[in-house]
Amino acid sequence: MSTFIKQRAFFWLASSLLLIASTSFCPDAFFRSKGIHPHVRNEKHSNPIIVYQSSLLDSGEWKGEVVPEGTIRGCSITPVGNGDSTTTEWIIAIDGVEADLGRFSDALYKQIMQQAKRERFQGFRPGTIPPHLMTTYRAFCMDECARETVLEAMQQNNIRPFTDARSQFVIEQVSIPPPGSDKKKSRKSSKKQKGNTTDVELAVEEEAAPQWRFFDTMDGAIQAGWKPGQSFSFVAKNVKGQNVLPEKDVGGATPIGRQW
């Protein structure tokens, strides 16, 4: 993840936490402005044309990256419209498991909590976060995690976001893992008759993995119990940006009007 993306994420985090801590803060209005309650848009678009994947590290301390080594996977990008060089609107689908959003959201939430504990809330001791704000912080974490992931996906696929693109994303089709989604194993006995002998085989079978739950908005996923540290998948619409050439393809280009 680039230093610019990292610095922008923490700047946005600090400024937004000041808003949350203020006495005039209205959670509903705040999250509506951030796309927590998006409207459904009917759009005609083509099939995905970009799928960017790479390997992930299994462990390591978070350093402000969406994923380790700054490379995201589990991402598909679909142009809205003709899909030619003039395209400026995109639909981005993120597979939270592939993109490792569980670890990213957990690391981001820890940063949010550290910052929140430095704030002084009226009627509470220093370092104490009002319980009624915990849902708000979780929603803020999910929103930030999704938006930073979309920006990173755009950057790595050579799409330059417009100035206000981040605030204009519409996050919908959110899916989260079910409660207690760890796979359980059961022992099952089976008998085979071979003449006068009986062979007993113990088979270990994994129960069918519970199905993920789907919601129209992030707010629905939060109300259903999503917590930082859990993965989640989503689709970002109304993503505005310009497709540009990779730096390696323009490195030797001569600026217009310049003479060598």
C-alpha positions in Angstrom: 0.0 0.0 0.0 1.5 3.4 -1.0 2.5 5.9 1.6 0.0 8.4 0.2 -2.9 5.9 0.7 -1.7 5.2 4.3 -1.4 8.9 5.2 -4.8 9.7 3.7 -6.4 6.8 5.7 -5.0 8.0 9.0 -5.9 11.7 8.3 -9.4 10.7 7.5 -9.6 8.5 10.6 -8.4 11.3 12.9 -10.8 13.9 11.4 -13.8 11.6 11.5 -13.1 10.5 15.1 -13.3 14.2 16.2 -16.7 14.3 14.6 -17.8 11.2 16.4 -16.7 12.6 19.7 -18.5 15.9 19.4 -21.7 16.4 21.3 -23.6 17.3 18.2 -22.8 14.1 16.4 -25.8 12.4 14.7 -24.9 8.8 13.8 -27.7 8.4 11.2 -26.8 11.6 9.3 -23.1 10.8 9.5 -23.3 7.3 8.1 -25.8 8.4 5.4 -23.2 10.9 4.3 -20.7 8.0 4.1 -22.9 5.7 2.2 -24.1 3.4 5.0 -27.7 3.7 3.7 -27.1 3.6 -0.1 -29.9 3.7 -2.6 -30.1 0.9 -5.2 -29.3 2.0 -8.7 -30.2 0.1 -11.9 -27.2 0.1 -14.1 -26.4 -1.6 -17.4 -22.9 -2.8 -17.6 -20.7 -5.3 -19.3 -18.9 -8.4 -17.8 -15.9 -7.9 -15.5 -12.7 -7.2 -17.5 -10.1 -7.0 -14.8 -9.3 -9.6 -12.1 -6.2 -8.8 -10.1 -4.8 -11.6 -7.9 -1.6 -12.3 -6.0 -0.3 -14.2 -3.0 -0.7 -13.1 0.6 1.6 -13.5 3.6 0.1 -15.6 6.4 1.2 -13.4 9.2 2.9 -10.2 10.2 2.2 -6.9 11.9 -0.1 -4.5 10.1 1.8 -1.4 8.7 -1.2 0.5 7.2 -1.7 -1.8 4.3 -5.0 -3.1 3.0 -3.2 -6.4 2.5 0.4 -7.6 3.1 3.0 -6.5 0.5 0.6 -3.8 -0.7 -1.1 -6.1 -3.2 -4.8 -6.9 -3.2 -6.6 -9.9 -4.6 -10.2 -11.1 -4.8 -11.1 -8.0 -6.7 -13.1 -7.7 -10.0 -13.7 -4.4 -11.8 -16.5 -3.8 -14.3 -16.8 -0.7 -16.4 -20.2 1.0 -16.6 -21.0 1.7 -20.3 -19.0 0.8 -23.3 -15.8 -0.1 -21.4 -13.6 2.0 -23.7 -10.9 4.6 -22.9 -13.6 7.2 -22.1 -15.1 5.1 -19.2 -15.1 7.0 -15.9 -17.5 4.9 -13.8 -16.9 1.5 -12.5 -18.4 -1.3 -10.3 -15.9 -3.0 -8.0 -16.6 -6.3 -6.3 -14.4 -7.3 -3.4 -14.2 -10.9 -2.0 -13.4 -10.2 1.6 -11.8 -13.6 2.3 -9.4 -13.3 -0.7 -8.7 -9.7 0.1 -8.0 -10.5 3.8 -10.4 -7.9 5.1 -10.8 -9.7 8.4 -7.3 -8.9 9.4 -7.4 -5.4 7.9 -10.6 -4.5 9.7 -9.2 -5.8 13.0 -6.1 -3.7 12.7 -8.1 -0.6 11.6 -10.4 -1.1 14.6 -7.5 -1.2 17.0 -6.3 2.1 15.7 -9.8 3.6 16.0 -10.1 2.4 19.6 -6.6 3.7 20.5 -7.6 7.1 19.2 -11.1 7.0 20.8 -9.6 6.3 24.2 -7.7 9.5 24.0 -10.9 11.5 23.7 -12.8 12.8 26.7 -16.5 12.0 26.6 -18.7 14.1 28.9 -19.9 12.0 31.9 -17.3 9.3 31.5 -13.8 8.7 32.9 -10.8 9.4 30.7 -10.1 6.4 28.5 -13.7 5.2 28.7 -15.7 4.9 25.6 -19.5 5.2 26.0 -21.1 1.9 25.3 -23.8 3.4 23.1 -21.0 4.5 20.7 -19.6 1.0 20.1 -22.0 0.2 17.3 -21.1 3.5 15.7 -17.4 2.8 15.8 -17.9 -0.7 14.3 -19.9 0.8 11.5 -17.2 3.5 11.0 -14.6 0.8 10.9 -16.5 -1.3 8.2 -17.1 1.8 6.1 -13.4 2.9 6.2 -12.2 -0.7 5.5 -14.4 -0.9 2.4 -13.5 2.5 1.1 -9.8 2.1 1.5 -10.0 -1.3 -0.1 -11.8 0.1 -3.1 -9.2 2.9 -3.5 -6.4 0.4 -3.3 -8.1 -1.8 -5.9 -8.4 1.3 -8.2 -4.8 2.3 -7.8 -3.5 -1.2 -8.5 -5.6 -1.5 -11.6 -4.5 1.9 -13.0 -7.7 3.8 -12.3 -7.1 7.3 -11.0 -10.0 8.2 -8.6 -11.6 11.6 -9.0 -11.2 14.1 -6.2 -14.5 13.3 -4.5 -14.6 9.7 -5.5 -14.1 8.3 -2.0 -17.2 9.9 -0.6 -19.3 9.0 -3.6 -18.9 5.2 -3.4 -22.2 3.4 -2.9 -21.4 0.2 -0.9 -24.1 -2.5 -1.2 -24.6 -6.3 -1.6 -22.7 -6.8 1.7 -22.2 -10.4 2.8 -20.8 -11.5 6.2 -20.0 -14.9 7.7 -22.6 -16.5 10.0 -22.1 -16.6 13.7 -19.8 -19.4 14.8 -18.8 -20.2 11.3 -15.8 -22.3 12.3 -16.0 -25.7 10.7 -17.1 -28.4 13.0 -16.1 -32.0 12.7 -18.2 -35.1 13.6 -17.2 -38.7 13.8 -19.3 -41.1 11.8 -19.1 -44.9 12.1 -19.6 -47.1 9.1 -19.6 -50.9 9.0 -18.6 -53.2 6.1 -19.5 -56.8 6.1 -16.8 -59.1 4.7 -17.8 -62.7 5.2 -17.8 -63.4 8.9 -15.7 -60.3 9.7 -16.8 -56.8 10.4 -14.6 -53.8 9.7 -15.4 -50.6 11.5 -14.2 -47.5 9.9 -14.3 -44.1 11.6 -14.7 -41.4 9.1 -14.2 -37.7 10.0 -16.5 -35.6 8.0 -16.8 -31.8 7.9 -20.2 -30.5 8.3 -21.4 -28.3 5.4 -20.1 -24.8 5.9 -22.9 -22.4 7.0 -24.0 -20.0 4.3 -22.9 -16.4 4.4 -25.7 -13.8 5.1 -26.4 -11.1 2.6 -27.6 -7.6 3.2 -28.4 -4.6 0.9 -26.3 -2.2 3.0 -23.5 -2.1 5.5 -26.0 -1.0 8.1 -27.8 -4.2 7.8 -24.6 -6.2 8.3 -23.7 -4.2 11.4 -27.2 -4.7 12.9 -26.8 -8.4 12.2 -23.7 -8.6 14.3 -20.7 -8.0 12.1 -17.6 -7.2 14.2 -14.1 -6.0 13.2 -11.9 -9.0 12.7 -14.5 -10.8 10.6 -14.3 -10.8 6.9 -17.0 -9.3 4.7 -17.6 -9.0 0.9 -19.3 -6.2 -0.9 -19.9 -4.4 -4.2 -19.0 -0.8 -4.7 -21.0 1.2 -7.2 -20.8 4.8 -8.5 -17.0 4.5 -8.4 -15.7 7.4 -10.4 -12.2 7.5 -11.9 -10.1 7.6 -15.1 -8.3 4.7 -16.6 -4.6 5.6 -17.0 -1.6 3.9 -18.5 0.8 2.1 -16.0 3.9 4.1 -15.2 6.1 1.5 -16.9 4.3 2.2 -20.2 4.8 6.0 -20.0 8.2 6.1 -18.4 10.0 6.9 -21.6 7.4 9.3 -23.1 8.5 12.8 -23.9 6.2 15.6 -22.6 4.5 17.6 -25.3 6.4 20.7 -26.3 9.7 19.5 -24.8 12.7 19.3 -27.0 15.7 17.0 -26.3 
